[in-house]
Amino acid sequence: MVAIVSQENMVSRTGRHLQRYSKGRRQVVGCIPYRYKNSKQSPLKDDDAKELEVLVITSQKGKGMLFPKGGWELDESKEGAASRETLEEAGVRGTIECELGEWSFKSKSHDASYVGYMFPLHVQEQLDFWPEKNLRQRIWMSVQEAREVCQHWWMKEALDRLVSRLTSQQQQHEDQELGPVLKSMRANL
């Protein structure tokens, strides 16, 4: 069965005949879609007041929220599969960044083991139509809200790693910008 979306003519892959397995564990990949939203509550300039938001989706069974993820297939790169799953399930496109990590976990509903890989996806485009639009809801929320509603421990861990990475990158960027100012101040002392 293949779902076709009107206008965009995108399809979701179905079936498991191309799925990757490692030591009997199905390999899945996913993304944490994120963006920066200007904070209206901050007295700082718009450039200085950006709030991190992440996109979560409902599970197909409608019980709980999670980040987009699915099977990594034999004819795809890990990043390509993560990007495809995010487009199919959440209807967003963007830049895939360095892998956040690898997790081993058991399914709550099936007697199966998995290896999951998660990537950050900096969202650049949000589509009106996507393959699983009629199966899922997508909601932008704060990191704290996402952490509360996400149903998988390993995805929460991936979210923590993303926040840590982005915070570290922001600090490095600020240090680089302040470097010349601090040198000048020290020279004037």
Buried (B, 14 or more C-beta within 10 A) or exposed (E): EEBEBEEBEBEBBEEEEEBBBEEEBBBBBBBBBBBEEEEEEEEEEEEEBBBBBBBBBBBEEEEEBBBBBBBBBEEBEBBBBBBBBBBBBBBBBBEBBEBBEEBEBEEEEEEEBBBBBBBBBBBEEBBEEBBBBEBBEBBBBEBEBBBEEBEBEBBBBBBEBBBEBBEEEEEEEEEEEEEEEEEEEEEEE
